[in-house]
């Protein structure tokens, strides 16, 4: 903007700064420069990793970085079975499970195999990467800790039902690392990351199919007992149970004091955790919602068995747009910048504009895509039922 000279001179306020010695000015300048560099490095590091399912403990599915408008296939890696698991990314490696019973560590740049760990049964659950360790469960109900560098087993913990969801971190900032793992034996386990011993367990009324959202000293998760469970992280004490009306297969998202999730009786709910009341309900066609939502500051984005990706106003559940695919959507969408990325049973990976739901890009993999995206360093990593892991990014 160009100001007329007279207005510019009249309205410019007089500013007075205390006199600083030259040495003090230089020190202040260096401190500010270093602070800016540290902030930049932290943001860059965060954007270069995706160490847990949905990207953060609250499971919001929002990436700290963006992705290119028109990505290309950078590499693919073939496993021995369908890849329904989702990836964790960190330390220059991609960690992902396969129905062939193995967990793979792949080079993030080239896609070449670094190591493979045999678990003994299908690995549907996304791995969790924390403290140099890969934590993951399998369909036999075994929960493993694997050294991320070498691929060697550190310990295992046996449950009495299959594990299909990612583990979550349950630690306080200054406490020992603890993990949450749900099982089809109806129990949620809190385990010590150091040796796999049980700190506490909590029994529900049916299968636990989704991951646990964690924030503010509590965890929130849904179950096939049709209840939304709210527990204290410290001791597994029940804070609240909320009747959802139908079983919850998807992982619940926790944003503020509200939980966001769909259930098997064709509704998507926003529930106030403090009061236990349903803030709003969304119902469209009579198809269940099995995918987890991505929740931004003002929007909620999720797919369903109705083959549609829905975008709602976060405050009241009003529909803002819909995008129809040709197959049911079990893949949980990720928001990266102004983009929405997800897979469909029609064999495509899609990228939509968050603003209006217009398709920006798609890539046909030829087989259903149940795996959810992992987004890091402006790249997208996804599994496919054709048995391969794919990485998309800039040319």
Beta strands, then each sheet from edge to edge (+ up, - down):
strand 1: 72-78
strand 2: 88-90
strand 3: 93-97
strand 4: 102-107
strand 5: 113-118
strand 6: 128-130
strand 7: 133-137
strand 8: 142-147
strand 9: 153-158
strand 10: 168-169
strand 11: 178-182
strand 12: 187-192
strand 13: 198-203
strand 14: 213-215
strand 15: 218-222
strand 16: 227-232
strand 17: 238-243
strand 18: 253-255
strand 19: 258-262
strand 20: 267-272
strand 21: 278-283
strand 22: 294-295
strand 23: 299-303
strand 24: 308-313
strand 25: 319-324
strand 26: 334-336
strand 27: 339-343
strand 28: 348-353
strand 29: 359-364
strand 30: 374-376
strand 31: 379-383
strand 32: 388-393
sheet 1: 1+ 32- 31+ 30-
sheet 2: 2+ 3- 4+ 5-
sheet 3: 6+ 7- 8+ 9-
sheet 4: 10+ 11- 12+ 13-
sheet 5: 14+ 15- 16+ 17-
sheet 6: 18+ 19- 20+ 21-
sheet 7: 22+ 23- 24+ 25-
sheet 8: 26+ 27- 28+ 29-
end
